[in-house]
Amino acid sequence: MNTILAGNSLQSRVGELVSAGFAGLYVTTHEPDEAVREIQRLAADREWSLLTWDADGGLSVNGASPSPMSDPLSVVRSLPSHKPEPGSATLLVLQGFHRYLADPGVIATVHRAIVTGKAERTILIVLAPLVMLPPELEKQFVVIEHSLPDRVQLLEIMQGVAAEEGDIPTDETALAGLLDAAVGLTRYEAEGAFALSLARHGRLESSVLWEIKSGMLKRSGTLELYRGGERFADLGGLEGVKHFCVRALTSKSTKARPRGVMLLGVPGAGKSAFCKALGNETGRPTLSLDLGKLKGSLLGQTEERTRAALAAADAMAPCVLYIDEIEKGFSGATSSTTDGGASMAMLGSLLTWLNDHTSDVFFVGTANDMAALSKVSAGAFTRSERFDAVFFIDVPTDEQRAAIWTMYEEKYGLENDGSRTRIDDEGWTGAEIKSCCRLASLLGVMLVEAAKKVVPVVRSAADAIVELRETSEKSGYLDANTGEAYRRSAPRSGTSRGRSVVRPAAI
């Protein structure tokens, strides 16, 4: 596969690669005009010739008015006629050229231009929002990611938009909050969001930036910014995993950065709710990644979408990124024939990111079936340094169920009619208690009547729950309630078991 480079400015990376003799560069960018400006500054600084082309404007040489040359094949073939002086270079920047790279004639012409350009210092630079290289050209190009603006650049954009003194907060905490809200936006989006905030409120407000950012993520179709109000107080139990994550995310260590946790558990036991509450509890935006929407029908599209989604999460750091029921998203990874290898490509990209990313993204994966996940990843998800810990979430204890009942009775405006004591709720999850209370409120019936319409998972998936418990104990996963190694105890009835609530273990 082609090499992918990230980090540093586009200007410096292009300069290094051209100086090193690379003649084919492929820049992934959602801001082609900004990328062209950076390359123009590079060319002016190095006294290199610069040719730019797009299908609408045609070919421009060293900033002159463009000539109407719409045929991309003719443009590439004209490159040798712009041979530079000794010691110099000629750069041909092609915007949106990826759409022409399926044509056999274009492929052959580009291949020849790169081979010739290495000796003659004529450099082909493709600007595109995604990598779409045919196999014949994969080894000819070095792929560069044009990074989204960092906080320093966002502050410069903010200062450029602010017209009056006082538009930008002087309080460091407020300013940091604005920049956190702007991270992940393109330069164009950030400028528009700052201007909209000033027009709407007369000052810079982070709420406007979050609004723009949420819309941007929705357009991507793979990431969603969750802005609910859940807190840990809304979740009964799980003290061990709560304590662990808050401690990790508020650590003062300058040597280590938290990576994330994997949550294995009974369906409906609160895994997803925990993910949503974690961001609010620690002051971080929460992003959810839909694996199903990453899969594409074109060659390399799934891998590219995965990289783009993870790059967007990196750009929005610090944040919480979670994938719900992760084993289902990779169900096709055991065989390349089921989905053309899309799941395998997606799995490989995610595992590489989990292992290598240095951004302050706290990843939380949830699973109902660790055996299925291990089957597709050969234990890679539970390997050290991909996660900080793996927790098992069992059905709530008696004390936790009582607290959950009270919480949802209050939420749905139910009076204590005494019928709850007649419900056999042994082994019920929080989701089932919530469902019972919601139905009682919706139908106007007593809780004991609503309970008849709830099928608890301890009955519908009894064998699977037993297997989950056995796997968690055998593998040494941590108990989400205690923070200690999970241990089964003698069951009280059916598939449930008795446990006492233990204070979280010291970390």
C-alpha angles and dihedrals in degrees: 000000000000120000115257119208127191136170132057122052122311089237094058094043094051090046092052094047095047090048089050091056103255110150101185120060125172114195118196108208141150089200105059094163091055090046090053090050091053092049090047090056089049093050092048092048094049094037091238124153114252128203120183128190139180131165094251103042101031125211124341122188118207093336096309121140108288121256116227099256108145098162107096092199092059090049094055092043090054093059097090089058088064094059108163130234116267111286093018133090140218119222122200111195114197117193118206090358092139089083091067097048095092092069113099092217092052091047092053093045093049092047091052092045092054094046091049093040093059090067098034097042094239107144127203114209119185119197115201139147092236140018111263105162121156115231091254091063103035093097093043098062134064109211117221125189114221100219124226114248116284125221094274091054092044090053089052090051090048091051090049092054097042107091102182137043109263096035089104115057116243093205108101094216093052092046091049089051091054092049092047089053091049097048111108095033122112118243090258093048093046093050090049093047093050091048092048091051092052091047094048102038106013088239140055111281124183091214090071091050091051089050092054092043093050090053091048092054092047090055090055088059094210106070126049127192109224114212103173124136102236118141133184089259087068091060121075114221124341089120093150097057092038091055093044096051096044090048091050095045095047096044115136093210115131092190102056136043125201116249106189146258138264116225117205117182157125113300110265095017094120107271096131093040089053091053092052093048095046095071093051091045093054100034096249130127113250119224124191119204119209107209093192092062092053094068116099133185096226124084110272094002096114093050091047093049090049092051091047093050093048091046089053089052090049090052091052095052132169089059145114116251119192137181116199121217091358095182091065092055091058097041091117095051094092092073132028090210096067098065105001093267094299094128092048091051091048092047092050093050093048095047091049090050093047090053100041111028116115098185121111094257115138107208122207120186123185127202137176094194118039091176090063090047092049090050092062098036103033090231094310094131094059095042116122117268094027090079134013092223145345116230130194118215113202129186113291122274121242091266093048093049091052090052092047092050091052092047095052095041087058093044093053095039096245121162119223098258093173093242093108090077089063093058116099094220097162107146095007116151127223090256091056093049090049090049092051093050093045092051092047090053094042096048097033094235135129119273092249090058093047089049090065088068094054120089107199118220091233086071101035096045104021096140093047091053092051088051091049091054093047092049093048094051094044093048095047096240117169124256108244090216101049105022088229130107109295116255128183118225132196110297118245096208137337109346097329125102138205119248136166121227109251124192113253114278117247114265 
